[in-house]
Amino acid sequence: MAENSGAGNGSWNFRSAAAVPSVDRPEGGSVDLRTDIPHIARVYDYWLGGKTNYAPDRKVAEAVMAAMPAVTESVRANRSFLRRAVHLLAAEHGVRQFLDIGTGLPAVDNTHEVAQRAAPDARIVYADNDPIVLAHARALLTSTPEGRTDYVHGDVRQPEEILARAAQTLDFTQPIALMLIAVLHCIAEEDDPYTIVRTLSDAMPPGSYFVLTHPVPATDAPAGDVPAEDLAAAYALLREASTGSIHARTTEQISRFFDGWDLLDPGIVLATQWRADESESTVIRVGIGHRPA
């Protein structure tokens, strides 16, 4: 999605207007929060029931909700899958390192919170290049005394830079959970998302896991019980509001990201169907891959 690597767990760059007050960056300088225009990270926050959003964000969020009432269920199903996936890997598969790219605004049950509840010594690195996410990064830097969290300002289109900075916190000789939660739909085909993922995947040591969520296009049936025309209208509204676009992909296209990984059961399915029986509607397909030790 345009210049941003993700808002959570997905992020677009919205058209700008007059300047508004800014806040300090964690590493110095300031970030213009642009509360006078909508920003998808805050729109997403609104759908999740958060408080880091403003009137322009809510206006866009509610317009999309009017076109596709199930949008809030869909993003919350995505978040619920994140919780299940991180808990599974930390509590049952012994993973102690997580690289979460496309972090988004802090919300309830961020990756480090879920991981460190199950494994207090877990280490987590977040990466995002959205300056508004950067402004809120302090909330992501809490940690248990035994573990560690870090935040790197980096673009998923430059995976080598993210990997180099993540290596200051993570041990790339030990298993890592690579997490791309609602971020790859930011990346157009001309930016070669498959090479990006391959670069990240190739850096993961044996025993690692790959967690992915991705929205599907209106033509990829079944997309839960969301009518195709509702989904198409919602995507159109978001494209109209942003300087970037949404690159939804079919199940077949999503499966290509898992080349070189062994998919855990039940494979690539709707978020509500991955080791759960949730009733929410969703247009998000998910999967977890494993690289045997």
Backbone torsions as a table, in degrees:
resi	resn	phi	psi	omega
1	MET	NA	98.2	177.4
2	ALA	49.4	-130.5	-171.7
3	GLU	-83.6	-12.0	-168.6
4	ASN	-97.0	147.9	-179.0
5	SER	-85.1	-14.1	176.9
6	GLY	156.5	156.4	177.4
7	ALA	-120.6	17.9	176.6
8	GLY	125.0	11.9	159.2
9	ASN	103.8	60.8	163.4
10	GLY	115.6	133.6	-174.9
11	SER	-149.2	133.9	173.5
12	TRP	-115.6	161.3	173.5
13	ASN	-100.4	119.7	-177.6
14	PHE	-95.3	157.0	-178.7
15	ARG	-59.4	144.3	-173.2
16	SER	-96.4	165.1	175.9
17	ALA	-145.5	-147.1	-175.8
18	ALA	-67.2	153.1	-177.9
19	ALA	-70.4	152.3	177.3
20	VAL	-133.6	173.0	-177.1
21	PRO	-57.6	154.9	-178.5
22	SER	-119.8	170.2	176.5
23	VAL	-127.0	164.3	-178.7
24	ASP	-71.6	142.6	169.9
25	ARG	-77.2	152.2	177.1
26	PRO	-57.5	-34.3	-176.7
27	GLU	-100.5	10.9	179.0
28	GLY	113.3	162.1	-176.1
29	GLY	81.8	-165.1	-178.6
30	SER	-142.7	160.9	179.4
31	VAL	-124.1	128.2	175.1
32	ASP	-78.3	113.3	-175.3
33	LEU	-75.3	-14.6	175.9
34	ARG	45.7	55.7	-179.7
35	THR	-73.5	-4.1	178.8
36	ASP	-87.5	-5.5	179.2
37	ILE	-132.0	155.1	-179.5
38	PRO	-72.3	148.8	176.4
39	HIS	-138.3	131.0	-170.3
40	ILE	-64.0	-29.8	177.0
41	ALA	-60.9	-38.5	178.9
42	ARG	-79.1	-32.2	173.9
43	VAL	-60.0	-46.0	178.6
44	TYR	-61.8	-40.7	177.3
45	ASP	-59.0	-41.4	178.5
46	TYR	-62.6	-44.3	178.8
47	TRP	-62.1	-31.1	178.8
48	LEU	-81.2	-4.2	-179.0
49	GLY	86.2	18.5	-179.9
50	GLY	-81.3	-177.6	-176.6
51	LYS	-118.1	0.2	-179.1
52	THR	-92.2	65.0	-179.8
53	ASN	-152.7	160.9	-174.1
54	TYR	-131.6	174.7	-173.9
55	ALA	-53.2	-45.9	178.7
56	PRO	-62.7	-34.8	177.3
57	ASP	-65.6	-44.3	-178.2
58	ARG	-66.3	-33.0	179.1
59	LYS	-63.0	-46.9	178.0
60	VAL	-65.2	-44.9	-178.7
61	ALA	-57.8	-43.9	-177.5
62	GLU	-72.8	-30.9	175.9
63	ALA	-65.5	-41.7	177.7
64	VAL	-67.1	-39.6	177.7
65	MET	-61.9	-35.8	178.5
66	ALA	-67.2	-36.3	179.0
67	ALA	-75.8	-37.2	-179.0
68	MET	-137.2	88.6	-176.2
69	PRO	-55.6	-24.5	-176.6
70	ALA	-81.8	4.8	-175.8
71	VAL	-62.0	-39.5	-179.8
72	THR	-66.3	-38.5	176.9
73	GLU	-63.1	-38.0	-177.3
74	SER	-65.9	-47.3	-178.4
75	VAL	-70.6	-31.2	177.9
76	ARG	-73.5	-31.7	173.7
77	ALA	-65.7	-37.6	176.1
78	ASN	-61.2	-43.6	-180.0
79	ARG	-67.2	-38.8	178.8
80	SER	-63.5	-38.9	177.0
81	PHE	-63.8	-42.0	177.8
82	LEU	-55.1	-46.3	-180.0
83	ARG	-60.7	-45.9	-178.7
84	ARG	-63.8	-42.7	-177.1
85	ALA	-65.1	-47.5	-178.3
86	VAL	-65.3	-42.8	179.2
87	HIS	-62.8	-43.4	179.0
88	LEU	-57.8	-47.8	-175.4
89	LEU	-69.4	-39.4	-178.6
90	ALA	-76.5	-43.5	-172.8
91	ALA	-83.8	-34.4	-172.6
92	GLU	-111.1	-22.5	-176.8
93	HIS	-114.7	4.8	172.0
94	GLY	71.6	17.7	180.0
95	VAL	-73.8	132.5	-178.2
96	ARG	-122.2	6.4	-179.9
97	GLN	-138.2	135.4	-177.6
98	PHE	-134.6	131.4	173.2
99	LEU	-115.0	105.7	-173.3
100	ASP	-106.3	106.0	-176.1
101	ILE	-105.1	129.3	-173.7
102	GLY	88.5	54.1	-166.5
103	THR	-62.7	-48.0	-174.0
104	GLY	79.8	176.8	179.4
105	LEU	-68.2	145.8	175.7
106	PRO	-55.4	137.6	-179.7
107	ALA	-140.5	-170.6	176.2
108	VAL	-72.4	136.4	177.8
109	ASP	59.9	59.5	169.3
110	ASN	-66.8	165.3	-175.4
111	THR	-54.4	-44.7	-176.0
112	HIS	-67.9	-32.3	179.8
113	GLU	-67.4	-45.1	179.8
114	VAL	-66.6	-46.0	-177.5
115	ALA	-63.6	-44.5	-174.4
116	GLN	-78.7	-16.7	170.1
117	ARG	-66.8	-38.7	179.9
118	ALA	-84.2	-34.1	-176.8
119	ALA	-140.8	92.3	-175.2
120	PRO	-56.3	-22.4	-178.4
121	ASP	-89.9	9.1	-178.1
122	ALA	-66.8	146.1	177.1
123	ARG	-113.9	136.0	-176.5
124	ILE	-132.5	132.3	171.4
125	VAL	-117.3	125.0	173.9
126	TYR	-98.9	146.6	176.2
127	ALA	-139.8	133.7	176.5
128	ASP	-160.6	150.8	176.3
129	ASN	-113.9	15.3	176.5
130	ASP	-80.9	119.6	-177.6
131	PRO	-62.9	-26.9	178.6
132	ILE	-72.7	-36.7	173.2
133	VAL	-64.3	-42.0	178.4
134	LEU	-56.8	-39.1	-178.8
135	ALA	-63.3	-25.9	-178.7
136	HIS	-103.5	11.2	-171.6
137	ALA	-66.0	-22.9	-179.9
138	ARG	-56.0	-34.0	-179.6
139	ALA	-67.8	-18.5	179.4
140	LEU	-92.2	-4.9	-172.6
141	LEU	-99.2	10.4	173.3
142	THR	-76.0	156.2	-178.2
143	SER	-161.0	158.0	167.9
144	THR	-67.6	157.5	176.8
145	PRO	-59.8	-32.0	-176.4
146	GLU	-78.7	-27.2	-175.5
147	GLY	-104.3	-162.2	179.5
148	ARG	-158.0	144.5	169.6
149	THR	-127.8	148.7	177.9
150	ASP	-142.7	159.0	179.2
151	TYR	-130.0	128.1	175.6
152	VAL	-117.6	135.4	178.1
153	HIS	-87.7	103.4	-174.7
154	GLY	-155.2	153.4	-177.7
155	ASP	-97.9	131.1	-179.8
156	VAL	-59.7	-22.5	176.9
157	ARG	-70.2	-10.0	176.9
158	GLN	-122.1	66.4	-171.7
159	PRO	-61.9	-32.1	-179.0
160	GLU	-62.1	-38.1	179.5
161	GLU	-67.3	-41.7	177.6
162	ILE	-62.0	-45.5	-179.0
163	LEU	-61.6	-41.6	-179.2
164	ALA	-64.1	-41.3	-178.9
165	ARG	-74.8	-34.7	178.1
166	ALA	-65.4	-29.4	-178.5
167	ALA	-65.9	-12.8	175.0
168	GLN	-72.8	-18.8	-179.4
169	THR	-116.6	-37.2	-175.7
170	LEU	-99.6	149.0	177.2
171	ASP	-98.0	108.1	-175.0
172	PHE	-80.7	11.7	169.0
173	THR	-97.3	-6.1	-178.6
174	GLN	-118.4	155.9	-176.1
175	PRO	-55.1	142.6	179.4
176	ILE	-132.6	143.5	170.8
177	ALA	-96.6	110.5	175.5
178	LEU	-84.8	122.1	-174.8
179	MET	-120.0	119.5	175.1
180	LEU	-121.7	84.4	-173.4
181	ILE	-97.8	110.5	177.5
182	ALA	50.7	52.7	178.8
183	VAL	-128.8	-31.9	-173.6
184	LEU	-70.5	-17.8	174.0
185	HIS	-72.3	-5.2	171.2
186	CYS	-77.1	-17.6	-167.6
187	ILE	-104.6	119.2	178.9
188	ALA	-74.1	160.3	179.7
189	GLU	-59.7	-35.5	-179.0
190	GLU	-66.7	-17.4	175.2
191	ASP	-88.9	2.1	173.6
192	ASP	56.9	66.6	-178.3
193	PRO	-61.4	-27.9	-178.1
194	TYR	-70.4	-36.4	175.5
195	THR	-68.9	-37.2	176.8
196	ILE	-58.6	-49.8	-178.3
197	VAL	-66.0	-37.4	179.4
198	ARG	-63.8	-40.3	177.8
199	THR	-61.2	-45.1	178.0
200	LEU	-65.7	-44.6	-178.0
201	SER	-61.9	-42.9	-177.5
202	ASP	-62.4	-23.2	-179.8
203	ALA	-83.6	-10.0	-176.8
204	MET	-83.3	128.9	-178.1
205	PRO	-74.4	166.2	175.4
206	PRO	-54.8	145.5	-177.6
207	GLY	89.9	-3.5	-177.9
208	SER	-79.3	168.4	178.0
209	TYR	-129.9	154.5	179.1
210	PHE	-128.2	117.5	-177.6
211	VAL	-110.6	124.3	-174.9
212	LEU	-134.3	138.2	166.9
213	THR	-130.4	147.2	-174.2
214	HIS	-157.6	134.4	175.7
215	PRO	-73.3	150.6	179.9
216	VAL	-103.9	156.0	177.8
217	PRO	-74.6	165.3	-179.5
218	ALA	-61.9	-24.9	-177.7
219	THR	-83.7	-8.1	-176.4
220	ASP	-92.0	87.4	-179.1
221	ALA	-91.9	148.3	-4.5
222	PRO	-85.6	141.9	174.3
223	ALA	-110.1	69.8	-174.2
224	GLY	62.4	-139.5	175.0
225	ASP	-114.2	28.4	177.0
226	VAL	-83.3	120.2	179.2
227	PRO	-59.7	139.5	-177.6
228	ALA	-58.0	-37.6	-178.6
229	GLU	-68.6	-32.6	176.4
230	ASP	-66.8	-43.8	-179.5
231	LEU	-64.5	-42.8	179.0
232	ALA	-61.9	-40.8	179.8
233	ALA	-66.5	-39.2	179.6
234	ALA	-65.4	-44.1	177.8
235	TYR	-61.7	-40.0	-179.4
236	ALA	-63.1	-40.3	178.7
237	LEU	-63.2	-43.3	-179.8
238	LEU	-68.1	-37.9	177.0
239	ARG	-65.1	-39.6	-180.0
240	GLU	-65.0	-33.9	-176.5
241	ALA	-82.7	-13.5	-171.8
242	SER	-117.4	161.6	174.5
243	THR	-86.3	-9.3	178.3
244	GLY	-106.2	-147.0	-178.5
245	SER	-154.4	176.4	178.0
246	ILE	-116.2	125.8	-177.7
247	HIS	-111.6	76.6	176.0
248	ALA	-67.4	149.4	-177.3
249	ARG	-134.7	150.7	180.0
250	THR	-72.3	167.4	177.8
251	THR	-59.4	-40.0	178.3
252	GLU	-62.4	-42.9	178.7
253	GLN	-66.3	-40.3	178.6
254	ILE	-62.9	-38.4	-177.8
255	SER	-62.5	-27.1	179.8
256	ARG	-63.6	-28.0	179.1
257	PHE	-64.8	-20.8	-176.9
258	PHE	-93.9	12.6	176.2
259	ASP	-57.0	128.4	-179.2
260	GLY	90.6	-1.3	178.8
261	TRP	-117.4	147.6	173.0
262	ASP	-92.5	118.1	-178.2
263	LEU	-71.4	132.6	171.4
264	LEU	-74.4	149.8	174.0
265	ASP	-62.7	140.1	10.6
266	PRO	-98.2	27.0	178.5
267	GLY	86.1	-147.0	179.6
268	ILE	-95.4	112.1	-174.8
269	VAL	-140.7	174.5	173.5
270	LEU	-62.4	148.8	-176.1
271	ALA	-55.6	-34.9	-178.3
272	THR	-73.7	-11.0	-176.1
273	GLN	-106.0	-3.1	-177.7
274	TRP	-84.6	99.5	-179.6
275	ARG	49.0	41.7	178.0
276	ALA	-156.3	167.6	175.6
277	ASP	-136.1	65.6	-176.9
278	GLU	-89.2	150.4	-174.9
279	SER	-92.1	-9.3	-176.7
280	GLU	-64.2	150.0	171.3
281	SER	-80.4	147.6	178.9
282	THR	-154.9	152.1	174.4
283	VAL	-116.7	19.7	-177.7
284	ILE	-104.9	124.1	171.6
285	ARG	-101.0	147.5	-171.9
286	VAL	-137.5	163.5	174.4
287	GLY	-166.4	159.6	174.4
288	ILE	-131.3	125.7	176.7
289	GLY	-106.6	156.9	-179.9
290	HIS	-132.6	140.0	174.1
291	ARG	-108.7	108.9	-174.7
292	PRO	-58.1	145.3	178.5
293	ALA	-70.6	NA	NA
